[in-house]
Amino acid sequence: MSFRKEKKFQISNSESIQIKKEFFKDGMKNLYPQRIINSLYFDTKDFRLFKDSEEGVLPRKKIRVRWYKDNKNYTKETKISSLEGRYKIKEPYIFVKQKENTSLFDQQYGILFPSLIVQYEREYYLFNKVRITFDRNITYNYLNHTTKPRYIEHMCVMEIKTPSYLSEDYIEKIFQYPTSRFSKYCRGVLRTQEVAK
């Protein structure tokens, strides 16, 4: 298990273009090819994982199955926030039923059901030994409603992922932008519920 730091920055499309332009000028490099990511999130019937995340409860989890476009290799990811820090557990996953009809069991939360599908385009970069990703064209599809409402996100997300040993001062010297809380899962639940009303 390796703990990591994550910092998220909610930015506009134009800000994303400008930031990348500046970082490329200062030596930022492509890390991986751009790709489309799909995440199927699971929650209890009364949305305990969503509520715990919104309230900042520790320990808490987000549980999802992730896959990439045109790639049927599914991975179950459990993101854990604890008093010690944040870490992620990954394991291969095979759908026995259709995605929207499957369920999972978690020791902490019990039986979990599909609640939201998030899709977005991700770009991967390396800058001053720090991994940076830019997510854009984010869409949310809410599964716990008869109409399955969809919401298109108008903002982008820049995310910094670093090992836990890197100091806050080091990160803040490189990225002098205000951070913001941006959970795709929580934002997707809130926005699609608004559409469903």
N, C-alpha and C positions, 0 to 999 in steps of 0.2 A: 504494500500500500504506500503510495507517495502522495503527500499533501501538496496542493498547489494553490496559487493565488490567481484570482480572476478579477479583472477590472473591465467594466463595460461602459461604453460611451454611446449614447443615443445621438445620432447625427442625421442630417439631411443628405439627400443624394449629392447636392452640390458641394457640401462640406466633405463628403467622402472622396469626391474627385480631387478636391484641393489638398486634403491631407495626404492622399497617396502621391500626389505630384510632389509635395514637399519631402516626403519620406524617401521617394525614389531618388530625388536629388541628393539626399544625404546618405544613400547607400542601401536602401531597402531592396531585398531580393525576393523573387518568387520562390515559394517553398514547395508547393504542389500545384497541379492544374486545378482550375476552378471546377466545381461540381455542384450538382443539385442534391440537396439533402432532404430526406423525408423522416419525420419523427412521429411515431404513434405513442401518445402519452396515455398512461393508465392512472385511474384514481378510484376511490371508493364511490359508492352511490351518493353519499352526502359530501363528496369533494373534500375529504380530510387532508389530502396532500396539498391541494390548492390552498386551503385555509391555513395550514401550518406554514406554508411558504409566505403567504401574505402577512401573517402575524409574526414571522421571524422565529418560530418555535425551534428549539434545539433539543435533541437531534431531529432532523427531518430528512425526507427523501423526495427525489423526483425519479420516476421510473418510466422508461420509454423503450420502444423497439425502434432501431434506426436502420435505414438502408439508403443506398444511393440510386439515382436514376439508372435504369437498365441493368441493375445489379441486384440479384435476388438473394444475396448473402445478408441475412438479418442478424443484428447484434442487439442483445438486451443490455441496456445501460442503466445502472443505478447510481444516481448522483447523491452523495450523502454530505450533509452539512452537520458538523458536530462541534462540540466545544473545542476540540483539538484542531479543527480546520476542515477543509473540503477535500474530498477525493471521489474517484469514480471507479466502479466495478463493471467490467465488460465481460460478456459471455455470449457465445453463439446461441441463436434462437431459431426454432423451427415452428411455423404456424401449423397447428393441427387442424384448426378451423379457419374460416375466412377471418380476415383481420378484425372486422368490426364485431365479430361474434365470439372472439376468444376471451380468455380471462387469465389472470395471474394470481399467485398467492404470495403475499409478503408477510414475514414474521411479525413485523411491527404493525402493519395496517390491515392484514387479513386479505380477503378476496378483492381484487382490483379489476376494473372493466375499462375498455377503451373509451376515452373521453374527448380527445382532440388530436387532429393530424396537423402538423406544422410542416410546411415546405418552404425552402428558400435556396438562394444561390450563395455559395460561400467561396471567397478568395482567401488564399493562404500566403502569408509572407513571413520573412525573418528580418528583423531590424535590431541591431545592437544586441544580438543574442537573445532577443525576446520574440516569441511567436505572436503574430498579429493576424486576426481574421476580420474580414468585412462581410457582413451578411446583408443581402438586399433582396427585393422582390419577395418579401415574406408574406405567406398566406396562412390563414388559420381556418380549419374546417371542424366545426363543433359537432360531435357525434351524439350527444345526449338530448337531441331534439328531433321531432318528426321531420322537420324541413331541412335539417343538417345545414344551418346557416354558415356562410363563408364570409371572411373579412380579409381585405387586402391592406397590409401595413404600408403606411406612407413614409416611414422612417427607416433608416439603416442602423445597423449595430456594428460598432468597432469593438473588438474584444481583445484584451491583452491577457495572455496566459504565461505565467512564469513559475519557476520552482519556488518553493516556500522560503528558501534561503536568501533570495534576492531582497534587498531592503526596499522599503517604501520610498526612501529618498532617491534611490537609483531609478525606480520606475517613474516617479514624478518629474525628474529632470528630463526624461525623454518625452513623456506624454503630458504636456501642460494643458490638459483639457479637463473640464469638470466631468466627473464620473456620474453615472446615473444607474439606478436599479432598473434592469430590463430583463425580466424573465419571460421568454417567449411563451412558455406554458401559461403563466398567470395572465399575461396580457391577452393571449388568445382566448382564454376562457371569458375574461371580462368583455372583450370586444364582440365576440360572437354571441354572447348572451344579450348584449345590447341590440344586436341585429335581430335576434329572435323575438324581441318584445313586440 
